[in-house]
């Protein structure tokens, strides 16, 4: 037999050789360290399993293309980059905690085993799947590693990981597979689960080779909607029994591919009020983790011996112990570590937190401790302070958070009744202290909040202000009927504009209290608002709508608006641009089809020339000329130009010159930046009938299926920052501050957020261009150092604005908590309706009084008539 070469136990790879670096255009001269990752503020808490404890001091989780190692004592972070730049699918720890595995995403991704605590790459496992790893698990002995791939192959691979050798490969199932685990009691058995199935498999040696024998597979075709088997199972101690969690909160005990019994609590109450997210077999007990915020401990022997007692198929079992972590807690995963011999659990909360839990259930048990809080889910908006190193973020989790990105800490948080959808920090011209922030919400409300240092307030007797920063609600108003999508302050700070999905833009006069000026209706849901920069003579607002419309309007003057009956502004001069797709034309010009058109035209010209020559010859010979019949062209018709039925969405844009602007579009029209201009003669009544084409286009490399979603500039406008759909960050150096085909050929690019769902939602530089901040759909927030020509060693510090004088004496601002509350225009219309009704009622009352007076006069005359002698009385008919 051929002797296989073994990998030495002491062999390590060099991390510098394997981690993914930024892409830089060749020979561009752009430094590769233009940006360097400084800190990760967010947490992808909606990822099903994203928490790993290596020891009592180190917590590990995935953040886009990085694995973050958080030191629980010092709060400092270290980062491990993915090797592919395609993202990370899973992390899992070796039973000894000496190693951990990182399964990556991308084309033919790697599965890398790192040594802990040195973080040196120990083994690289290759060719285990086509596109992404979704889960992995070591056996209890730590000798084997099982991994599962995503679509299209769903490959189950068993590795002799120390020798980087594939022991066995098998297609796990024909649908999505999400999990694979070795049995705790029998390492020859492993189980996979996924969309609508559970499979139990047995490893066996046949002819000295490891083989996989499927013991049974159960496909729950008809129960797929109700049974949450996509992630839900844990093997019990019996070889042929599997315990599964359900969407409705009960536990299912499977035996031989059939449901043996459904477990519930007494009175047929479910084991959890909602989905069970994790099952853990710990020291002979089954621990269930619920989305309802409860952790319950069950006797494994009772479950093992469970059997149905009646036709319901239910068996009532009571938990041995339970812990309620807290209100508004939704637990998805727990991980255990020992600290000074005591077991400590850390739990992942999908509502944006990491908890430290004590599950000893004794009289010395500690209460649940919330270690960290984060945004839950996608970051909707972000903005930075115009005067210091503070940033603000908001999300649909109903919170607004303030961070100090110099000290890498969250300073403060405020919660509201609805989710945040837009946010902007007021410029210095509006608030010189730099403490004012405008936030838009999904119910159409806009709130003006102020950030201040509470230490600047007068201290009351017996109290101390120890907080670093506080947030105060200054004003709340409701200009829109649906989600606010854009907010913008006019360059002089006099006017504040808000845009919404309800197809309106509302203007406010910026004073101590924001006063409504009025609103205009626009042809589509508002995507972005941008006021013209100071370099433009006139102050105008660029309005970008999702459905391909761009509008330009001047700032309305409050004194010119008649707001007696309505806030709608009907006479505001408006210029329209309705984007008409030209990508098909561009493709034709840059493809062989253009050559075909030119060739056909050349042939036609040659035929015409030959015909004229023939006519000339005939005339010289004195012959009468009969026009030869036109030959019918047998040319194949050219393919028609493609125009998408649904207009491509406008993603972002910005002014380039007065009346001119650049657009980035998604859908079919992605791949280019389009330079557009408002027409000077706008006489067309219906904007829908317009077909406006850009006058210049710049192709952007590798953006056909990965459009630019966010664009911002540094203060000097010498760097253009682009946030991509796939979570990548791009930087384009601009030599002359203008965009051109040549300036956008060279760029720096770095995959930071998750490549599948980490679309960049916000990107902006600090007020002094030292730092760049990005936030994404994956819930992550990253800060970067921007390379500066000067080598600055000065210590930087964020300064929290001091409070307004008299703030402590002010009454709390009345908030708008009811999502169905009237917006400003509805209030105006209601008041107008009430005024009209009041006037009508007053008219009615006046008429009634007149009628009553006439009636009294008539009765008086009747009485007088009766008092007259009979012959002098007027007859009744006369009345």
KEPANU-982296 format. One record per residue (C-alpha): x negated, y negated, z negated. Coordinates in steps of 0.5 Angstrom, whole numbers, padded with zeros to 4 digits, always signed. Each point is the difference from the previous one (the first is absolute). Layout:
<rs>
XYZ...
</rs>
This chain:
<rs>
+0000+0000+0000-0002-0007+0002-0002-0004-0007+0004-0006+0000-0004-0006-0003+0002-0003-0006+0001-0007-0002-0005-0001-0006+0004-0002-0007-0004-0006-0001+0001-0003+0007+0004-0007+0001+0002-0004+0005-0002-0008+0000+0006-0004-0001-0003-0006+0005+0000+0005+0006+0007+0002-0001+0004-0006-0002+0004-0004+0005-0003-0007+0002+0004-0006+0003+0000+0000+0008-0004-0006+0003+0000-0001+0008-0007+0002+0002-0005-0006+0001+0005-0005-0003-0005-0002-0005+0006+0001-0005-0003+0002-0007+0003+0007-0002+0000-0003-0007+0005-0006+0002+0005+0003-0005-0001+0004-0006+0005+0003-0004+0000-0003-0007+0006+0003-0004+0007+0004+0001+0006-0003-0004+0005+0004+0003+0002+0007-0001+0004+0005+0005+0005+0003-0006+0005+0002+0005-0005+0005+0003+0002+0007-0003-0006+0002-0004-0005-0006-0001-0003+0001-0006-0006+0004-0003-0004+0000-0006-0007+0002+0000-0001-0001-0007+0003-0004-0006-0004-0007+0003+0001+0001+0007+0007+0000+0004+0000+0001+0008+0005-0002+0005+0000-0001+0008+0001-0007+0002+0000+0000+0008-0007+0002+0003-0003+0000-0007+0000+0004-0006+0000-0004-0006-0003+0002-0007+0002-0004-0006-0004-0001-0006+0006+0000-0005-0005-0003-0006-0003-0005+0004+0005-0001+0006-0005+0000+0005+0001+0003+0007-0005+0004+0004+0003+0002+0007-0002+0006+0005+0002-0001+0007+0003+0005+0005-0005+0003+0005+0005-0001+0006+0003-0006-0001+0007+0003+0001+0002+0000-0007+0000+0005-0006+0006+0006+0000-0002+0002-0007-0004+0001-0006-0001+0006-0005-0005+0002-0006-0004+0006-0001+0002+0004-0006-0006-0002-0003+0001-0007+0002-0008+0000+0002+0003-0001+0008+0006-0003+0003+0002+0001+0007+0003-0006+0005+0004+0003+0006+0000-0006+0005+0004-0002+0006-0002-0001+0007-0002+0004+0006-0003+0006-0002-0001-0002-0007-0005+0002-0005+0002+0003-0007-0006-0003-0005-0002+0003-0006-0003-0005-0005-0004+0001-0006+0002-0003-0007-0002-0005-0003-0006-0001+0005+0005-0001+0006-0005+0003+0005+0003+0004+0006-0001+0008-0002+0004+0003+0006+0003-0002+0006+0005+0005+0003+0002-0001+0007+0005+0002+0005+0005+0002-0005+0006-0004+0004+0001-0004+0006+0003-0007-0003+0000+0000-0008+0000+0004-0006+0006-0001-0004-0002+0004-0006-0005+0005-0004-0001+0004-0006-0006+0004-0003+0001+0007-0003-0001+0000-0007-0007+0003+0001-0001-0006+0004-0003+0005+0005+0005-0001+0006+0003-0006+0002+0007+0000+0004+0002-0006+0005+0006-0002+0004+0000-0004+0006+0006-0004+0003+0003+0000+0006-0001+0002+0006-0004+0007-0003+0002+0000-0007-0006+0004-0001-0001+0004-0007-0007+0001-0001-0004+0004-0005-0007-0002-0001-0006+0002-0004-0002-0007-0001-0007+0001-0003-0002+0003+0007+0004-0005+0004+0003+0007+0003+0008+0001+0002+0002+0007-0003+0007+0000+0003+0004-0005+0005+0007+0001+0001+0006-0004+0002+0004-0002-0006+0007-0001+0003+0003-0003+0006+0003-0006-0004-0004-0005-0004-0004+0003-0006-0001-0004-0006-0003+0004-0005-0005+0006-0001-0002+0003-0007-0003+0006-0003+0004+0004-0005-0002-0001-0007+0000+0007-0002-0002+0003+0006-0005-0003+0004+0002+0005+0006+0006-0003+0001+0002-0007+0003+0006-0004+0002+0001-0005+0005+0006-0005+0000+0003-0005+0005+0006-0002+0004+0005+0005-0002-0004+0006-0002-0004+0003-0005-0005+0006+0002-0004+0004-0005-0006+0003+0003-0005+0006-0003-0008+0000+0002-0002+0006+0001-0007+0003+0003+0001+0005+0006-0006+0002+0003-0005-0005-0004+0004-0006+0003+0005-0004-0004+0007+0001+0003+0006-0004-0002+0007+0004-0001+0006-0003+0000+0004+0003-0006+0006-0004+0002+0003-0007+0003+0006-0003-0002+0003-0005+0005+0006-0004-0004+0003-0002+0007+0007-0002-0003-0003-0002-0007-0005-0005+0003+0004-0006-0001+0001+0001-0008-0006+0004-0002-0006-0004+0000-0005+0005+0002-0005-0004+0004-0004-0001-0006+0003+0004-0005-0002+0006-0003-0005+0003-0005-0001+0007-0001+0002+0004-0007-0004+0005-0003+0003+0006+0004-0003+0002+0007+0007+0000+0003+0003-0006-0003+0000-0007+0002+0003-0006-0004+0002-0006+0004+0003-0007-0002+0006-0003+0004+0002-0007+0002+0006+0001-0005-0004+0001-0006+0001+0008-0001-0006+0005+0000+0001+0006+0005-0003+0007-0002-0002+0004+0007-0001+0007+0000-0002+0004+0006+0002-0006+0005+0007-0001-0004+0003-0005-0005+0000+0005-0006+0003-0006-0005+0001-0007+0000-0002-0003-0007+0003-0006-0003+0001-0003-0007+0006+0002-0005+0007-0003+0003-0002+0001+0007-0004-0006-0001-0006-0001+0005-0007+0001-0002-0002-0007+0002+0005-0005+0002-0003-0001+0007-0006+0004+0004-0005+0004-0004-0006-0002+0003-0005+0004-0003-0001+0007-0003-0006+0002-0005-0002+0006-0003-0004-0002-0006-0002+0005-0005+0006+0005+0000+0005-0006+0001+0004-0003+0006-0001-0007+0000+0005-0004+0005-0001-0007+0002+0006-0004+0002+0002-0006+0004+0005-0002-0006-0007-0002-0004+0001+0007-0004-0005+0005-0001+0003+0007-0003-0004+0006-0003+0003+0007+0001-0001+0007-0002-0003+0004+0005+0002+0006-0002+0007-0002+0000+0000-0002+0007-0004+0006+0002+0005+0004-0003+0006-0004+0002+0006+0003+0004+0007-0002+0002+0005+0002-0005+0007-0002+0004+0002-0002+0007-0003-0007+0000-0007+0002+0001-0002-0005-0006-0003+0002-0006-0001-0005-0006-0006-0001-0003-0003-0006-0005-0007-0003+0000-0004+0001-0006-0002-0007+0001+0001-0007+0004-0003-0006+0000+0003-0007+0003-0005-0004+0003+0004-0006+0001+0005-0004+0004-0001-0001+0007-0005+0005+0000+0000+0005+0006-0005+0006-0001-0003+0003+0006-0007+0004-0002-0004+0001-0007-0007+0002-0001-0003+0003-0006-0007-0002-0003-0003+0002-0007-0003-0006-0004-0004+0002-0007+0004+0007+0001+0007-0003+0000+0004+0001+0007+0002-0007+0003+0005-0001+0006+0000-0005+0005+0006-0001+0004+0001-0003+0007+0007-0005+0000+0002-0001+0007+0003-0007-0003-0007-0002+0000-0003+0002-0007-0005+0005-0003+0001+0003-0007-0004+0003-0005+0004+0005-0004+0000+0005-0006+0003+0006+0001-0002+0003-0007+0007-0001-0002-0002+0000-0008+0001-0006-0005-0006-0003+0002+0002+0000+0008-0002-0007+0003+0005-0004+0003+0000+0000+0008-0005-0006+0002+0000-0004+0007-0007+0000+0002+0001-0004+0006+0006-0003+0004+0000-0001+0008+0005-0002+0006+0004+0006+0002+0000+0001+0007-0002-0005+0006-0003-0006-0002+0005-0005+0004-0004-0007-0001-0006-0003-0003-0003-0007+0000-0006-0003-0004-0001-0006-0004-0002-0006+0004-0005-0002-0006-0002+0006-0003-0002+0007+0000+0008+0002-0002+0004+0004+0005+0008+0002-0001+0003+0006+0003+0008+0002+0001+0003+0007+0002+0007+0003+0000-0001+0003-0007+0002-0007-0002-0006-0003-0003-0005-0006+0001-0007+0001-0002-0006-0004-0001-0007+0002+0000-0007-0003-0001-0004+0003+0005-0007-0002-0003+0001+0004-0006+0004+0005+0003+0006+0000-0004+0008-0001+0000+0001-0006-0004+0008+0000+0000+0006+0003+0002+0008-0003+0001+0006+0005+0002+0006-0002+0003+0007+0003+0002-0002+0001+0007-0006+0002+0004-0005-0005+0003-0001-0001+0008-0004-0006+0001-0005-0005-0004-0004-0006+0001-0004-0004-0005+0001-0007+0000-0005-0005+0003-0004-0005-0004+0004-0005+0003+0006+0002-0003-0003+0002-0007-0007-0002-0001-0001+0005-0006+0001+0005+0005+0005+0004-0005+0006+0000+0005+0003+0006+0004+0006+0001+0004+0003+0007+0000+0005+0003+0005+0005+0006-0002+0004+0005+0004+0006-0003-0002-0001-0007+0003-0002-0003-0007-0007-0005+0000-0003-0001-0007-0005-0005-0001-0005+0003-0006-0006-0004-0003-0006+0004-0003-0003-0003-0006-0005+0001-0006+0004+0000-0006-0006-0002-0004+0001-0007+0002+0007+0000-0003+0001-0003-0007-0001+0006-0005+0006+0001-0005-0001+0001-0007-0002+0008-0001-0001+0001+0007-0005+0001+0005-0001+0000+0007-0004+0006+0002+0002+0001+0007-0004-0002+0006+0006-0002+0005+0007-0001-0001+0005-0001+0006+0006-0004-0001+0006-0001+0005+0001-0007+0002+0006+0000+0005+0004+0005+0003+0005-0001+0006+0003+0004+0006-0001-0002+0007+0002+0006+0003+0005+0006+0001-0006+0006+0001-0007+0001-0002-0005-0006+0001-0006+0002+0005-0004-0007+0000-0001-0006-0004-0005-0006+0002-0001-0007-0002-0001-0006+0004-0007-0002+0001+0001-0007-0004+0004+0004-0005+0007-0003+0001+0004+0005+0003+0000+0008-0002+0003+0005+0005+0003+0006-0001+0002+0006+0005+0004+0006-0001+0003+0006+0004+0007-0003+0000-0003-0004+0006+0000-0007-0004-0006-0005-0002+0001-0004-0006-0003-0007-0001-0001-0003-0007-0003-0007-0002-0006+0002-0005+0001-0004-0006+0000+0002-0008+0006+0004+0002+0001+0002+0007+0006-0003+0004+0003+0003+0006+0000-0004+0006+0003+0005+0005-0001+0006+0004+0000+0002+0007+0002+0007+0004-0005+0004+0004+0001+0005+0005-0003+0006-0004-0002+0002-0007-0006-0004-0002-0007+0003+0000-0004-0006-0002-0001-0007-0001-0006-0005+0001+0000-0008+0000-0005-0003+0005-0007-0002-0003-0002-0007-0002-0004+0000+0007+0007-0001+0003+0003-0006+0001+0007+0002-0001+0003+0004-0006+0003+0006+0003+0002+0007-0002-0001+0006+0004+0005+0005-0002-0001+0008+0003+0006+0004+0000-0001+0008+0000+0004+0001+0007-0005-0004+0004+0002-0007-0001-0004-0006-0002+0003-0007-0002-0003-0007-0001+0003-0005-0004-0002-0006-0004+0001-0001-0007+0007-0003-0002+0000-0006-0003+0005+0000-0007+0003-0007+0001+0002+0002+0008+0004+0006-0003+0008+0000-0001+0001+0005-0005+0007-0002-0003+0003+0006+0003-0005+0005+0002-0008+0001+0000-0001+0002+0007-0004-0005+0004+0003+0000+0007-0004-0006+0004-0007+0003-0002-0004+0000+0007-0002+0007+0001-0005+0003+0005+0001+0007+0002-0005+0006+0003+0003+0007+0001-0006+0004+0001+0001+0004+0007-0004+0006+0000-0006+0000+0005-0004+0006-0002+0002+0004+0006-0002-0005+0005-0007-0001-0004-0001+0008+0001+0002+0000+0007-0005-0006+0001-0006+0004-0004+0002+0007+0003-0001+0004+0007+0007-0002+0002-0002-0007+0001-0005+0002+0005+0006+0004+0003+0004-0006+0001-0006-0004+0003-0002+0006+0005+0008+0000+0002-0001-0008+0001-0006+0001+0004+0003+0005+0005+0006-0005+0001-0004-0006+0001-0004+0005+0005+0006+0002+0004+0003-0007+0000-0007-0002+0003+0000+0005+0005+0007-0001+0002-0001-0008+0001-0006+0002+0005+0004+0005+0004+0005-0006+0001-0006-0004+0002-0002+0005+0005+0007+0001+0003+0001-0008+0001-0007-0001+0003+0002+0006+0005+0006-0004+0002+0005+0006-0003+0006-0002-0003+0000+0002-0007+0005+0004-0004-0001+0001-0007-0001+0007-0002+0004+0003-0005-0002-0001-0008-0003+0007-0002+0003+0002-0006-0005+0000-0006-0001+0007-0002-0004-0002-0006+0002+0003-0007+0004-0005-0004-0005-0003-0006+0002+0002-0007+0004-0006-0003-0003-0004-0006+0002+0002-0006+0004-0004-0005+0002+0003-0007+0008+0000-0001-0001-0002-0007-0005-0006-0001-0007+0001-0003+0000-0003-0007-0004-0006-0002-0005+0002-0005-0004-0006-0002-0002-0007+0004-0003-0006-0001-0001-0007+0003-0006-0001+0005+0002-0008+0002+0006-0004+0000+0006+0004+0003-0005+0006+0001+0000+0006-0004-0003+0007+0000+0004+0007-0001-0001+0007-0002+0005+0005+0002+0002+0007-0002+0003+0005+0004-0001+0001+0007-0003-0007+0000-0006+0001-0005-0007+0000+0003-0001-0007+0001+0001-0007-0003+0004-0005+0004-0001-0007+0001+0007-0003+0001+0003-0008+0001+0006-0003-0001+0003-0003+0006+0001-0007+0000+0006+0000+0004+0005+0004-0004+0007-0001+0003+0002+0007+0000+0006+0001-0005+0000+0007-0002-0007+0002-0003+0002+0008+0002-0001-0001+0007-0007-0003+0000-0006+0004+0003-0006-0003-0003-0007+0003+0002-0006-0002-0003-0005-0004+0004-0006+0004-0003-0002+0007-0003-0006+0003-0004+0000+0007+0000-0002+0003-0007-0004+0006+0000+0003+0007-0003+0007-0004-0002+0005+0003+0005+0002+0005-0005-0002-0004-0006+0002-0007+0001-0002-0006-0005+0005-0002-0005-0004-0005-0004-0004-0006+0002-0004-0005-0004-0006-0004+0000-0005-0003-0005+0000-0007-0001-0006-0002+0005+0004+0004+0005-0006+0004+0002+0002+0007-0002+0007+0003+0002+0003+0005-0004+0005+0005+0003+0004+0006-0004+0001+0006+0004+0006+0004+0000-0004+0006-0002-0003-0003-0006-0007-0003+0003-0003-0006-0001-0003-0004+0006-0004-0006+0000-0001-0004+0006-0006-0006+0000+0003-0006+0004-0006-0004+0002+0004-0006+0003+0006+0001-0005+0004+0001+0007+0003+0007+0002-0003+0003+0007-0001+0006+0003-0008+0000-0002+0001-0002-0007+0005+0006-0001-0005+0005+0003-0004+0001-0006+0003+0002-0007-0001+0003-0007+0005+0005-0002+0001+0004-0006+0005+0006-0002+0002-0002-0007+0007+0001-0001+0004+0007+0001+0000+0001+0008+0007+0003+0000+0004-0004-0004-0005-0006-0003+0002-0005+0005-0003-0007-0002+0005-0004-0003-0004-0006-0002-0007-0003+0001-0003-0006-0002-0007-0003-0002-0001-0004-0007+0000-0007+0000-0008-0001+0001+0000+0006+0005-0004+0004-0005+0005+0006+0000+0005+0003+0004+0006+0004-0003+0004+0005+0004+0007+0004-0002+0003+0005+0003+0006+0005+0001-0003+0005-0004+0000-0004-0006-0007-0002+0000-0003-0007-0001-0008+0000+0001-0005-0006-0001-0006-0001+0005-0006-0004-0001-0001-0005+0006-0008+0000+0002-0002-0007-0001-0006-0003+0004-0002-0003-0007-0002+0004-0006+0004-0002-0005-0002+0002-0007+0005-0004-0004+0005+0003-0005+0007+0000+0003+0006-0001-0004+0008-0001+0001+0003-0006-0003+0007+0001-0002+0004-0006+0000+0002-0004-0006+0007-0001-0002+0005-0006+0002+0001-0004-0006+0006+0001-0003+0001+0007+0002+0001+0003-0006+0006-0005-0002+0004+0002+0007+0006+0005+0000-0001+0006+0003+0002-0001+0008+0006+0004+0002-0001+0005+0004+0004+0003+0006+0001+0008-0002+0006+0002+0004-0002+0002+0007+0007-0001+0002-0001-0008-0002+0002-0005+0005-0005-0003+0004-0001-0008+0001+0004+0000+0006+0005+0004-0003+0001-0004-0006+0000-0006+0004+0006+0003+0005+0003+0002-0007+0000-0007-0003+0002-0003+0007+0006+0005+0000+0002-0001-0007+0000-0008+0002+0004+0001+0006+0005+0005-0004+0000-0006-0006+0002-0005+0005+0005+0004+0003+0003+0001-0007+0000-0007-0001+0003-0002+0006+0006+0006-0002+0000-0003-0007+0001-0007+0003+0006+0002+0005+0003+0004-0006+0000-0006-0004+0003-0004+0006+0005+0005+0001+0002+0000-0008+0001-0007+0000+0004+0000+0006+0004+0005-0003+0001-0004-0006+0002-0006+0004+0005+0004+0004+0003+0003-0007+0001-0007-0002+0003-0002+0006+0005+0006+0000+0002-0002-0007+0001-0007+0001+0004+0002+0006+0004+0004-0005+0001-0006-0004+0004-0004+0005+0007+0000+0002+0002+0006+0004+0002-0004+0006-0007-0004+0000-0004+0007-0001-0004+0003+0006+0002+0007+0002-0004+0006-0001-0002+0001+0007-0003-0007+0001-0005+0002-0005
</rs>
